């Protein structure tokens, strides 16, 4: 069975434009994969603890020496990594908050970036180990994509590439706080999803 892992991060619930774009994609994916399985990881509804010195200490403590509290901390990342390793395709929906991604999504990435599981160090530099494809669904209040103020899409591409995930396509609805131009951008992003070949 083919599995799609959907990762949502907007704090706007069903009003979220990035989530609505992901909805369009997931519906199309299911139409093409009627036996497919969709796993939803909503980091806004179920936020992860931020990465702290306790988190780092737990990860660097040998397994046999970990306290129960440290084991619980490591188990958070284990579950997330198991989940993404089991997925065939990944869909990430993310709004732009203050020029970047939501902190809830950043926490998720902090937990799945683990040497030896999702990437490894080599003599020529780090190599990603996940070997997956991903699609991005992006919304922002103004039109900042491909400008120096956009620290959202470049970061997503950089991080996902680091762990071995290839971004196959990106669907952007800019100007969502700007009335008609934003509405037109959203419809264009939806149309692009409709025209995209989804395996």
Contact map, one row per residue, 1 for C-alpha under 8 A:
1110000000000000000000000000000000111000000000000000000000000000000000000000000000000000000000000000000000000000000000000000000000000000000000000000000000000000000000000000000000000000000000000000000
1111000000000000000000000000000010111000000000000000000000000000000000000000000000000011000000000000000000000000000000000000000000000000000000000000000000000000000000000000000000000000000000000000000
1111100000000000000000000000000000011110000000000000000000000000000000000000000000000111100000000000000000000000000000000000000000000000000000000000000000000000000000000000000000000000000000000000000
0111110000000000000000000000000000011110000000000000000000000000000000000000000000000011111000000000000000000000000000000000000000000000000000000000000000000000000000000000000000000000000000000000000
0011111000000000000000000000000000000111100000000000000000000000000000000000000000110011111000000000000000000000000000000000000000000000000000000000000000000000000000000000000000000000000000000000000
0001111100000000000000000000000000000111100000000000000000000000000000000000000000000000011110000000000000000000000000000000000000000000000000000000000000000000000000000000000000000000000000000000000
0000111110000000000000000000000000000001111000000000000000000000000000000000000000000000011110000000000000000000000000000000000000000000000000000000000000000000000000000000000000000000000000000000000
0000011111000000001000000000000000000001111100000000000000000000000000000000000000000000000111000000000000000000000000000000000000000000000000000000000000000000000000000000000000000000000000000000000
0000001111100000000000000000000000000000011100000000000000000000000000000000000000000000000011100000010110000000000000000000000000000000000000000000000000000000000000000000000000000000000000000000000
0000000111111001011000000000000000000000000100000000000000000000000000000000000000000000000011100000010000000000000000000000000000000000000000000000000000000000000000000000000000000000000000000000000
0000000011111001000000000000000000000000000100000000000000000000000000000000000000000000000000000000000000000000000000000000000000000000000000000000000000000000000000000000000000000000000000000000000
0000000001111111000000000000000000000000000000000000000000000000000000000000000000000000000000000000000000000000000000000000000000000000000000000000000000000000000000000000000000000000000000000000000
0000000001111111001000000000000000000000000000000000000000000000000000000000000000000000000000000000000000000000000000000000000000000000000000000000000000000000000000000000000000000000000000000000000
0000000000011111001100000000000000000000000000000000000000000000000000000000000000000000000000000000000000000000000000000000000000000000000000000000000000000000000000000000000000000000000000000000000
0000000000011111101100000000000000000000000000000000000000000000000000000000000000000000000000000000000000000000000000000000000000000000000000000000000000000000000000000000000000000000000000000000000
0000000001111111111100000000000000000000000000000000000000000000000000000000000000000000000000100000000000000000000000000000000000000000000000000000000000000000000000000000000000000000000000000000000
0000000000000011111110000000000000000000000000000000000000000000000000000000000000000000000000100000000000000000000000000000000000000000011000000000000000000000000000000000100000000000010000000000000
0000000001000001111111000000000000000000000000000000000000000000000000000000000000000000000011100000000000000000000000000000000000000000111000000000000000000000000000000000100000000000000000000000000
0000000101001111111111100000000000000000000000000000000000000000000000000000000000000000000011000000000000000000000000000000000000000000100000000000000000000000000000000000000000000000000000000000000
0000000000000111111111110000000000000000000000000000000000000000000000000000000000000000000000000000000000000000000000000000000000000000000000000000000000000000000000000000000000000000000000000000000
0000000000000000111111111000000000000000000000000000000000000000000000000000000000000000000010000000000000000000000000000000000000000000100000000000000000000000000000000010000000000000000011000000000
0000000000000000011111111100000000000000000000000000000000000000000000000000000000000000001110000000000000000000000000000000000000000000100000000000000000000000000000000000000000000000000000000000000
0000000000000000001111111110000000000000000000000000000000000000000000000000000000000000000000000000000000000000000000000000000000000000000000000000000000000000000000000000000000000000000000000000000
0000000000000000000111111111000000000000000000000000000000000000000000000000000000000000000000000000000000000000000000000000000000000000000000000000000000000000000000000000000000000000000001001100000
0000000000000000000011111111100000000000000000000000000000000000000000000000000000000000000000000000000000000000000000000000000000000000000000000000000000000000000000000000000000000000000000001100000
0000000000000000000001111111110000000000000000000000000000000000000000000000000000000000000000000000000000000000000000000000000000000000000000000000000000000000000000000000000000000000000000000000000
0000000000000000000000111111111000000000000000000000000000000000000000000000000000000000000000000000000000000000000000000000000000000000000000000000000000000000000000000000000000000000000000000000000
0000000000000000000000011111111100000000000000000000000000000000000000000000000000000000000000000000000000000000000000000000000000000000000000000000000000000000000000000000000000000000000000000100010
0000000000000000000000001111111110000000000000000000000000000000000000000000000000000000000000000000000000000000000000000000000000000000000000000000000000000000000000000000000000000000000000000000011
0000000000000000000000000111111111110000000000000000000000000000000000000000000000000000000000000000000000000000000000000000000000000000000000000000000000000000000000000000000000000000000000000000000
0000000000000000000000000011111111000000000000000000000000000000000000000000000000000000000000000000000000000000000000000000000000000000000000000000000000000000000000000000000000000000000000000000000
0000000000000000000000000001111111000000000000000000000000000000000000000000000000000000000000000000000000000000000000000000000000000000000000000000000000000000000000000000000000000000000000000000011
0100000000000000000000000000111111110000000000000000000000000000000000000000000000000000000000000000000000000000000000000000000000000000000000000000000000000000000000000000000000000000000000000000001
0000000000000000000000000000011111110000000000000000000000000000000000000000000000000000000000000000000000000000000000000000000000000000000000000000000000000000000000000000000000000000000000000000000
1100000000000000000000000000010011111000000000000000000000000000000000000000000000000000000000000000000000000000000000000000000000000000000000000000000000000000000000000000000000000000000000000000000
1111000000000000000000000000010011111100000000000000000000000000000000000000000000000000000000000000000000000000000000000000000000000000000000000000000000000000000000000000000000000000000000000000000
1111000000000000000000000000000000111110000000000000000000000000000000000000000000000000000000000000000000000000000000000000000000000000000000000000000000000000000000000000000000000000000000000000000
0011110000000000000000000000000000011111000000000000000000000000000000000000000000000000000000000000000000000000000000000000000000000000000000000000000000000000000000000000000000000000000000000000000
0011110000000000000000000000000000001111100000000000000000000000000000000000000000000000000000000000000000000000000000000000000000000000000000000000000000000000000000000000000000000000000000000000000
0000111100000000000000000000000000000111110000000000000000000000000000000000000000000000000000000000000000000000000000000000000000000000000000000000000000000000000000000000000000000000000000000000000
0000111100000000000000000000000000000011111000000000000000000000000000000000000000000000000000000000000000000000000000000000000000000000000000000000000000000000000000000000000000000000000000000000000
0000001110000000000000000000000000000001111111100000000000000000000000000000000000000000000000000000000000000000000000000000000000000000000000000000000000000000000000000000000000000000000000000000000
0000001110000000000000000000000000000000111111110000000000000000000000000000000000000000000000000000000110010000000000000000000000000000000000000000000000000000000000000000000000000000000000000000000
0000000111100000000000000000000000000000011111100000000000000000000000000000000000000000000000000000000100000000000000000000000000000000000000000000000000000000000000000000000000000000000000000000000
0000000000000000000000000000000000000000011111100000000000000000000000000000000000000000000000000000000000000000000000000000000000000000000000000000000000000000000000000000000000000000000000000000000
0000000000000000000000000000000000000000011111110000000000000000000000000000000000000000000000000000000000000000000000000000000000000000000000000000000000000000000000000000000000000000000000000000000
0000000000000000000000000000000000000000011111111000000000000000000000000000000000000000000000000000000100000000000000000000000000000000000000000000000000000000000000000000000000000000000000000000000
0000000000000000000000000000000000000000001001111100000000000000000000000000000000000000000000000000000100110000000000000000000000000000000000000000000000000000000000000000000000000000000000000000000
0000000000000000000000000000000000000000000000111110000000000000000000000000000000000000000000000000000000100000000000000000000000000000000000000000000000000000000000000000000000000000000000000000000
0000000000000000000000000000000000000000000000011111000000000000000000000000000000000000000000000000000000100000000000000000000000000000000000000000000000000000000000000000000000000000000000000000000
0000000000000000000000000000000000000000000000001111111100000000000000000000000000000000000000000000000000100110000000000000000000000000000000000000000000000000000000000000000000000000000000000000000
0000000000000000000000000000000000000000000000000111111100000000000000000000000000000000000000000000000000000000000000000000000000000000000000000000000000000000000000000000000000000000000000000000000
0000000000000000000000000000000000000000000000000011111110000000000000000000000000000000000000000000000000000000000000000000000000000000000000000000000000000000000000000000000000000000000000000000000
0000000000000000000000000000000000000000000000000011111111000000000001000000000000000000000000000000000000000000000000000000000000000000000000000000000000000000000000000000000000000000000000000000000
0000000000000000000000000000000000000000000000000011111111100000000001001100000000000000000000000000000000000000000000000000000000000000000000000000000000000000000000000000000000000000000000000000000
0000000000000000000000000000000000000000000000000011111111110000000000000000000000000000000000000000000000000000000000000000000000000000000000000000000000000000000000000000000000000000000000000000000
0000000000000000000000000000000000000000000000000000111111111000000001000000000000000000000000000000000000000000000000000000000000000000000000000000000000000000000000000000000000000000000000000000000
0000000000000000000000000000000000000000000000000000011111111000010001101100000000000000000000000000000000000000000000000000000000000000000000000000000000000000000000000000000000000000000000000000000
0000000000000000000000000000000000000000000000000000001111111100000001000100000000000000000000000000000000000000000000000000000000000000000000000000000000000000000000000000000000000000000000000000000
0000000000000000000000000000000000000000000000000000000111111100000000000000000000000000000000000000000000000000000000000000000000000000000000000000000000000000000000000000000000000000000000000000000
0000000000000000000000000000000000000000000000000000000011111110110000000000000000000000000000000000000000000000000000000000000000000000000000000000000000000000000000000000000000000000000000000000000
0000000000000000000000000000000000000000000000000000000000111111110000000000000000000000000000000000000000000000000000000000000000000000000000000000000000000000000000000000000000000000000000000000000
0000000000000000000000000000000000000000000000000000000000001111110000100000000000000000000000000000000000000000000000000000000000000000000000000000000000000000000000000000000000000000000000000000000
0000000000000000000000000000000000000000000000000000000000000111110000000000000000000000000000000000000000000000000000000000000000000000000000000000000000000000000000000000000000000000000000000000000
0000000000000000000000000000000000000000000000000000000000001111111000000000000000000000000000000000000000000000000000000000000000000000000000000000000000000000000000000000000000000000000000000000000
0000000000000000000000000000000000000000000000000000000001001111111111100000000000000000000000000000000000000000000000000000000000000000000000000000000000000000000000000000000000000000000000000000000
0000000000000000000000000000000000000000000000000000000000000000111111100000000000000000000000000000000000000000000000000000000000000000000000000000000000000000000000000000000000000000000000000000000
0000000000000000000000000000000000000000000000000000000000000000011111110000000000000000000000000000000000000000000000000000000000000000000000000000000000000000000000000000000000000000000000000000000
0000000000000000000000000000000000000000000000000000000000000000011111111000000000000000000000000000000000000000000000000000000000000000000000000000000000000000000000000000000000000000000000000000000
0000000000000000000000000000000000000000000000000000011011100000011111111100000000000000000000000000000000000000000000000000000000000000000000000000000000000000000000000000000000000000000000000000000
0000000000000000000000000000000000000000000000000000000001000010011111111110000000000000000000000000000000000000000000000000000000000000000000000000000000000000000000000000000000000000000000000000000
0000000000000000000000000000000000000000000000000000000000000000000111111111000000000000000000000000000000000000000000000000000000000000000000000000000000000000000000000000000000000000000000000000000
0000000000000000000000000000000000000000000000000000001001000000000011111111100000000000000000000000000000000000000000000000000000000000000000000000000000000000000000000000000000000000000000000000000
0000000000000000000000000000000000000000000000000000001001100000000001111111110000000000000000000000000000000000000000000000000000000000000000000000000000000000000000000000000000000000000000000000000
0000000000000000000000000000000000000000000000000000000000000000000000111111111000000000000000000000000000000000000000000000000000000000000000000000000000000000000000000000000000000000000000000000000
0000000000000000000000000000000000000000000000000000000000000000000000011111111100000000000000000000000000000010000000000000000000000000000000000000000000000000000000000000000000000000000000000000000
0000000000000000000000000000000000000000000000000000000000000000000000001111111110000000000000000000000000000011000000000000000000000000000000000000000000000000000000000000000000000000000000000000000
0000000000000000000000000000000000000000000000000000000000000000000000000111111111000000000000000000000000000000000000000000000000000000000000000000000000000000000000000000000000000000000000000000000
0000000000000000000000000000000000000000000000000000000000000000000000000011111111100000000000000000000000000000000000000000000000000000000000000000000000000000000000000000000000000000000000000000000
0000000000000000000000000000000000000000000000000000000000000000000000000001111111110000000000000000000000000011000000000000000000000000000000000000000000000000000000000000000000000000000000000000000
0000000000000000000000000000000000000000000000000000000000000000000000000000111111111000000000000000000000000001000011000000000000000000000000000000000000000000000000000000000000000000000000000000000
0000000000000000000000000000000000000000000000000000000000000000000000000000011111111100000000000000000000000000000000000000000000000000000000000000000000000000000000000000000000000000000000000000000
0000100000000000000000000000000000000000000000000000000000000000000000000000001111111110000000000000000000000000000000000000000000000000000000000000000000000000000000000000000000000000000000000000000
0000100000000000000000000000000000000000000000000000000000000000000000000000000111111110010000000000000000000000000000000000000000000000000000000000000000000000000000000000000000000000000000000000000
0000000000000000000000000000000000000000000000000000000000000000000000000000000011111111000000000000000000000000000000000000000001000000000000000000000000000000000000000000000000000000000000000000000
0010000000000000000000000000000000000000000000000000000000000000000000000000000001111111000000000000000000000000000000000000000000000000000000000000000000000000000000000000000000000000000000000000000
0111100000000000000000000000000000000000000000000000000000000000000000000000000000111111110000000000000000000000000000000000000000010000000000000000000000000000000000000000000000000000000000000000000
0111100000000000000000000000000000000000000000000000000000000000000000000000000000001111110000000000000000000000000000000000000000011000000000000000000000000000000000000000000000000000000000000000000
0011100000000000000000000000000000000000000000000000000000000000000000000000000000000011111000000000000000000000000000000000000000011100000000000000000000000000000000000000000000000000000000000000000
0001111000000000000000000000000000000000000000000000000000000000000000000000000000010011111100000000000000000000000000000000000000011110000000000000000000000000000000000000000000000000000000000000000
0001111000000000000001000000000000000000000000000000000000000000000000000000000000000000111110000000000000000000000000000000000000000111100000000000000000000000000000000000000000000000000000000000000
0000011100000000000001000000000000000000000000000000000000000000000000000000000000000000011111000000000000000000000000000000000000000111100000000000000000000000000000000000000000000000000000000000000
0000011111000000011011000000000000000000000000000000000000000000000000000000000000000000001111100000000000000000000000000000000000000001110000000000000000000000000000000000000000000000000000000000000
0000000111000000011000000000000000000000000000000000000000000000000000000000000000000000000111110000110000000000000000000000000000000001111000000000000000000000000000000000000000000000000000000000000
0000000011000001110000000000000000000000000000000000000000000000000000000000000000000000000011111000110000000000000000000000000000000000011100000000000000000000000000000000000000000000000000000000000
0000000000000000000000000000000000000000000000000000000000000000000000000000000000000000000001111111110000000000000000000000000000000000011110000000000100000000000000000000000000000000000000000000000
0000000000000000000000000000000000000000000000000000000000000000000000000000000000000000000000111111110000000000000000000000000000000000000100000000000000000000000000000000000000000000000000000000000
0000000000000000000000000000000000000000000000000000000000000000000000000000000000000000000000011111100000000000000000000000000000000000000000000000000000000000000000000000000000000000000000000000000
0000000000000000000000000000000000000000000000000000000000000000000000000000000000000000000000011111100000000000000000000000000000000000000000000000111100000000000000000000000000000000000000000000000
0000000000000000000000000000000000000000000000000000000000000000000000000000000000000000000000011111110000000000000000000000000000000000000000000000011100100000000000000000000000000000000000000000000
0000000000000000000000000000000000000000000000000000000000000000000000000000000000000000000001111111111011000000000000000000000000000000000000000000001100000000000000000000000000000000000000000000000
0000000011000000000000000000000000000000000000000000000000000000000000000000000000000000000001111001111111000000000000000000000000000000000000000000000000000000000000000000000000000000000000000000000
0000000000000000000000000000000000000000000000000000000000000000000000000000000000000000000000000000111111100000000000000000000000000000000000000000000000000000000000000000000000000000000000000000000
0000000010000000000000000000000000000000001100110000000000000000000000000000000000000000000000000000011111110000000000000000000000000000000000000000000000000000000000000000000000000000000000000000000
0000000010000000000000000000000000000000001000000000000000000000000000000000000000000000000000000000111111111000000000000000000000000000000000000000000000000000000000000000000000000000000000000000000
0000000000000000000000000000000000000000000000000000000000000000000000000000000000000000000000000000111111111100000000000000000000000000000000000000000000000000000000000000000000000000000000000000000
0000000000000000000000000000000000000000000000011110000000000000000000000000000000000000000000000000001111111110000000000000000000000000000000000000000000000000000000000000000000000000000000000000000
0000000000000000000000000000000000000000001000010000000000000000000000000000000000000000000000000000000111111111000000000000000000000000000000000000000000000000000000000000000000000000000000000000000
0000000000000000000000000000000000000000000000000000000000000000000000000000000000000000000000000000000011111111100000000000000000000000000000000000000000000010000000000000000000000000000000000000000
0000000000000000000000000000000000000000000000000010000000000000000000000000000000000000000000000000000001111111100000000000000000000000000000000000000000000000000000000000000000000000000000000000000
0000000000000000000000000000000000000000000000000010000000000000000000000001100100000000000000000000000000111111110000000000000000000000000000000000000000000000000000000000000000000000000000000000000
0000000000000000000000000000000000000000000000000000000000000000000000000000100110000000000000000000000000011111110001000000000000000000000000000000000000000000000000000000000000000000000000000000000
0000000000000000000000000000000000000000000000000000000000000000000000000000000000000000000000000000000000001111111011100000000000000000000000000000000000000000001000000000000000000000000000000000000
0000000000000000000000000000000000000000000000000000000000000000000000000000000000000000000000000000000000000011111111100000000000000000000000000000000000000000000000000000000000000000000000000000000
0000000000000000000000000000000000000000000000000000000000000000000000000000000000000000000000000000000000000000111111111000000000000000000000000000000000000000000000000000000000000000000000000000000
0000000000000000000000000000000000000000000000000000000000000000000000000000000000000000000000000000000000000000011111110000000000000000000000000000000000000000000000000000000000000000000000000000000
0000000000000000000000000000000000000000000000000000000000000000000000000000000010000000000000000000000000000000111111110000000010000000000000000000000000000000000000000000000000000000000000000000000
0000000000000000000000000000000000000000000000000000000000000000000000000000000010000000000000000000000000000001111111110000000111000000000000000000000000000000001100000000000000000000000000000000000
0000000000000000000000000000000000000000000000000000000000000000000000000000000000000000000000000000000000000000111111111000011111000000000000000000000000000000011100000000000000000000000000000000000
0000000000000000000000000000000000000000000000000000000000000000000000000000000000000000000000000000000000000000001111111100011110000000000000000000000000000000000000000000000000000000000000000000000
0000000000000000000000000000000000000000000000000000000000000000000000000000000000000000000000000000000000000000001000111110111000000000000000000000000000000000000000000000000000000000000000000000000
0000000000000000000000000000000000000000000000000000000000000000000000000000000000000000000000000000000000000000000000011111111000000000000000000000000000000000000000000000000000000000000000000000000
0000000000000000000000000000000000000000000000000000000000000000000000000000000000000000000000000000000000000000000000001111100000000000000000000000000000000000000000000000000000000000000000000000000
0000000000000000000000000000000000000000000000000000000000000000000000000000000000000000000000000000000000000000000000000111110000000000000000000000000000000000000000000000000000000000000000000000000
0000000000000000000000000000000000000000000000000000000000000000000000000000000000000000000000000000000000000000000000001111111000000000000000000000000000000000000000000000000000000000000000000000000
0000000000000000000000000000000000000000000000000000000000000000000000000000000000000000000000000000000000000000000000111101111100000000000000000000000000000000010000000000000000000000000000000000000
0000000000000000000000000000000000000000000000000000000000000000000000000000000000000000000000000000000000000000000000111100111110000000000000000000000000000000011100000000000000000000000000000000000
0000000000000000000000000000000000000000000000000000000000000000000000000000000000000000000000000000000000000000000001110000011111100000000000000000000000000000111110000000000000000000000000000000000
0000000000000000000000000000000000000000000000000000000000000000000000000000000000000000000000000000000000000000000011110000001111100000000000000000000000000000001100000000000000000000000000000000000
0000000000000000000000000000000000000000000000000000000000000000000000000000000000001000000000000000000000000000000001100000000111110000000000000000000000000000001110000000000000000000000000000000000
0000000000000000000000000000000000000000000000000000000000000000000000000000000000000000000000000000000000000000000000000000000111111000000000000000000000000000001111000000000000000000000000000000000
0000000000000000000000000000000000000000000000000000000000000000000000000000000000000011110000000000000000000000000000000000000001111100000000000000000000000000000111000000000000000000000000000000000
0000000000000000000000000000000000000000000000000000000000000000000000000000000000000001110000000000000000000000000000000000000000111110000000000000000000000000000011110000000000000000000000000000000
0000000000000000000000000000000000000000000000000000000000000000000000000000000000000000111100000000000000000000000000000000000000011111000000000000000000000000000011111000000000000000000000000000000
0000000000000000000000000000000000000000000000000000000000000000000000000000000000000000011100000000000000000000000000000000000000001111100000000000000000000000000000111110000000000000000000000000000
0000000000000000000000000000000000000000000000000000000000000000000000000000000000000000001111000000000000000000000000000000000000000111110000000000000000000000000000101110000000000000000000000000000
0000000000000000011011000000000000000000000000000000000000000000000000000000000000000000001111000000000000000000000000000000000000000011111000000000000000000000000000000111000000000000000000000000000
0000000000000000110000000000000000000000000000000000000000000000000000000000000000000000000011110000000000000000000000000000000000000001111100000000000010000000000000000111110000000000000000000000000
0000000000000000110000000000000000000000000000000000000000000000000000000000000000000000000001110000000000000000000000000000000000000000111110000000000000000000000000000001110100000000000000000000000
0000000000000000000000000000000000000000000000000000000000000000000000000000000000000000000000111000000000000000000000000000000000000000011111110000000000000000000000000000111110000000000000000000000
0000000000000000000000000000000000000000000000000000000000000000000000000000000000000000000000010000000000000000000000000000000000000000001111100000000000000000000000000000011111000100000000000000000
0000000000000000000000000000000000000000000000000000000000000000000000000000000000000000000000000000000000000000000000000000000000000000000111110000000000000000000000000000011111000100000000000000000
0000000000000000000000000000000000000000000000000000000000000000000000000000000000000000000000000000000000000000000000000000000000000000000111111000000000000000000000000000011000000000000000000000000
0000000000000000000000000000000000000000000000000000000000000000000000000000000000000000000000000000000000000000000000000000000000000000000101111111110000000000000000000000010000000000000000000000000
0000000000000000000000000000000000000000000000000000000000000000000000000000000000000000000000000000000000000000000000000000000000000000000000111110110010000000000000000001010000000000000000000000000
0000000000000000000000000000000000000000000000000000000000000000000000000000000000000000000000000000000000000000000000000000000000000000000000011111010000000000000000000000000000000000000000000000000
0000000000000000000000000000000000000000000000000000000000000000000000000000000000000000000000000000000000000000000000000000000000000000000000011111110000000000000000000000000000000000000000000000000
0000000000000000000000000000000000000000000000000000000000000000000000000000000000000000000000000000000000000000000000000000000000000000000000010111111000000000000000000000000000000000000000000000000
0000000000000000000000000000000000000000000000000000000000000000000000000000000000000000000000000010000000000000000000000000000000000000000000011011111000000000000000000000000000000000000000000000000
0000000000000000000000000000000000000000000000000000000000000000000000000000000000000000000000000011000000000000000000000000000000000000000000011111111111000000000000000000000000000000000000000000000
0000000000000000000000000000000000000000000000000000000000000000000000000000000000000000000000000011100000000000000000000000000000000000000000000001111111100000000000000000000000000000000000000000000
0000000000000000000000000000000000000000000000000000000000000000000000000000000000000000000000010011100000000000000000000000000000000000000000000000011111110000000000000000000000000000000000000000000
0000000000000000000000000000000000000000000000000000000000000000000000000000000000000000000000000000000000000000000000000000000000000000010000001000011111111000000000000000000000000000000000000000000
0000000000000000000000000000000000000000000000000000000000000000000000000000000000000000000000000000000000000000000000000000000000000000000000000000011111111100000000000000000000000000000000000000000
0000000000000000000000000000000000000000000000000000000000000000000000000000000000000000000000000001000000000000000000000000000000000000000000000000001111111110000000000000000000000000000000000000000
0000000000000000000000000000000000000000000000000000000000000000000000000000000000000000000000000000000000000000000000000000000000000000000000000000000111111111000000000000000000000000000000000000000
0000000000000000000000000000000000000000000000000000000000000000000000000000000000000000000000000000000000000000000000000000000000000000000000000000000011111111100001100000000000000000000000000000000
0000000000000000000000000000000000000000000000000000000000000000000000000000000000000000000000000000000000000000000000000000000000000000000000000000000001111111110000000000000000000000000000000000000
0000000000000000000000000000000000000000000000000000000000000000000000000000000000000000000000000000000000001000000000000000000000000000000000000000000000111111111000000000000000000000000000000000000
0000000000000000000000000000000000000000000000000000000000000000000000000000000000000000000000000000000000000000000000000000000000000000000000000000000000011111111111100000000000000000000000000000000
0000000000000000000000000000000000000000000000000000000000000000000000000000000000000000000000000000000000000000000000000000000100000000000000000000000000001111111111100000000000000000000000000000000
0000000000000000000000000000000000000000000000000000000000000000000000000000000000000000000000000000000000000000000000100000011100000000000000000000000000000111111110000000000000000000000000000000000
0000000000000000000000000000000000000000000000000000000000000000000000000000000000000000000000000000000000000000100001100000001111100000000000000000000000000011111110000000000000000000000000000000000
0000000000000000000000000000000000000000000000000000000000000000000000000000000000000000000000000000000000000000000001100000001111110000000000000000000000000001111111000000000000000000000000000000000
0000000000000000000000000000000000000000000000000000000000000000000000000000000000000000000000000000000000000000000000000000000101111100000000000000000000000001111111100000000000000000000000000000000
0000000000000000000000000000000000000000000000000000000000000000000000000000000000000000000000000000000000000000000000000000000000111100000000000000000000001001100111110000000000000000000000000000000
0000000000000000000000000000000000000000000000000000000000000000000000000000000000000000000000000000000000000000000000000000000000001111000000000000000000001001100011111100000000000000000000000000000
0000000000000000000000000000000000000000000000000000000000000000000000000000000000000000000000000000000000000000000000000000000000001110000000000000000000000000000001111100000000000000000000000000000
0000000000000000000000000000000000000000000000000000000000000000000000000000000000000000000000000000000000000000000000000000000000000111000000000000000000000000000000111110000000000000000000000000000
0000000000000000000000000000000000000000000000000000000000000000000000000000000000000000000000000000000000000000000000000000000000000011110000000000000000000000000000111111000000000000000000000000000
0000000000000000000010000000000000000000000000000000000000000000000000000000000000000000000000000000000000000000000000000000000000000011110000000000000000000000000000001111100000000000000011011000000
0000000000000000000000000000000000000000000000000000000000000000000000000000000000000000000000000000000000000000000000000000000000000000111000001000000000000000000000000111110000000000110010000000000
0000000000000000110000000000000000000000000000000000000000000000000000000000000000000000000000000000000000000000000000000000000000000000011100000000000000000000000000000011111100000100110110000000000
0000000000000000000000000000000000000000000000000000000000000000000000000000000000000000000000000000000000000000000000000000000000000000011111111000000000000000000000000001111100000100110000000000000
0000000000000000000000000000000000000000000000000000000000000000000000000000000000000000000000000000000000000000000000000000000000000000000111100000000000000000000000000000111111101110100000000000000
0000000000000000000000000000000000000000000000000000000000000000000000000000000000000000000000000000000000000000000000000000000000000000001111000000000000000000000000000000111111101110010000000000000
0000000000000000000000000000000000000000000000000000000000000000000000000000000000000000000000000000000000000000000000000000000000000000000111000000000000000000000000000000001111100100000000000000000
0000000000000000000000000000000000000000000000000000000000000000000000000000000000000000000000000000000000000000000000000000000000000000000011000000000000000000000000000000001111111100000000000000000
0000000000000000000000000000000000000000000000000000000000000000000000000000000000000000000000000000000000000000000000000000000000000000000000000000000000000000000000000000001111111110000000000000000
0000000000000000000000000000000000000000000000000000000000000000000000000000000000000000000000000000000000000000000000000000000000000000000000000000000000000000000000000000000001111111000000000000000
0000000000000000000000000000000000000000000000000000000000000000000000000000000000000000000000000000000000000000000000000000000000000000000000000000000000000000000000000000001101111111100000000000000
0000000000000000000000000000000000000000000000000000000000000000000000000000000000000000000000000000000000000000000000000000000000000000000011000000000000000000000000000000111111111111110000000000000
0000000000000000000000000000000000000000000000000000000000000000000000000000000000000000000000000000000000000000000000000000000000000000000000000000000000000000000000000000001100111111111000000000000
0000000000000000000000000000000000000000000000000000000000000000000000000000000000000000000000000000000000000000000000000000000000000000000000000000000000000000000000000000000000011111111100000000000
0000000000000000000000000000000000000000000000000000000000000000000000000000000000000000000000000000000000000000000000000000000000000000000000000000000000000000000000000001111000001111111110000000000
0000000000000000100000000000000000000000000000000000000000000000000000000000000000000000000000000000000000000000000000000000000000000000000000000000000000000000000000000001110100000111111111000000000
0000000000000000000000000000000000000000000000000000000000000000000000000000000000000000000000000000000000000000000000000000000000000000000000000000000000000000000000000000000000000011111111100000000
0000000000000000000000000000000000000000000000000000000000000000000000000000000000000000000000000000000000000000000000000000000000000000000000000000000000000000000000000000100000000001111111110000000
0000000000000000000010000000000000000000000000000000000000000000000000000000000000000000000000000000000000000000000000000000000000000000000000000000000000000000000000000011100000000000111111111000000
0000000000000000000010010000000000000000000000000000000000000000000000000000000000000000000000000000000000000000000000000000000000000000000000000000000000000000000000000010000000000000011111111100000
0000000000000000000000000000000000000000000000000000000000000000000000000000000000000000000000000000000000000000000000000000000000000000000000000000000000000000000000000000000000000000001111111110000
0000000000000000000000000000000000000000000000000000000000000000000000000000000000000000000000000000000000000000000000000000000000000000000000000000000000000000000000000010000000000000000111111111000
0000000000000000000000011000000000000000000000000000000000000000000000000000000000000000000000000000000000000000000000000000000000000000000000000000000000000000000000000010000000000000000011111111000
0000000000000000000000011001000000000000000000000000000000000000000000000000000000000000000000000000000000000000000000000000000000000000000000000000000000000000000000000000000000000000000001111111000
0000000000000000000000000000000000000000000000000000000000000000000000000000000000000000000000000000000000000000000000000000000000000000000000000000000000000000000000000000000000000000000000111111100
0000000000000000000000000000000000000000000000000000000000000000000000000000000000000000000000000000000000000000000000000000000000000000000000000000000000000000000000000000000000000000000000011111110
0000000000000000000000000000000000000000000000000000000000000000000000000000000000000000000000000000000000000000000000000000000000000000000000000000000000000000000000000000000000000000000000000011111
0000000000000000000000000001100100000000000000000000000000000000000000000000000000000000000000000000000000000000000000000000000000000000000000000000000000000000000000000000000000000000000000000001111
0000000000000000000000000000100110000000000000000000000000000000000000000000000000000000000000000000000000000000000000000000000000000000000000000000000000000000000000000000000000000000000000000000111
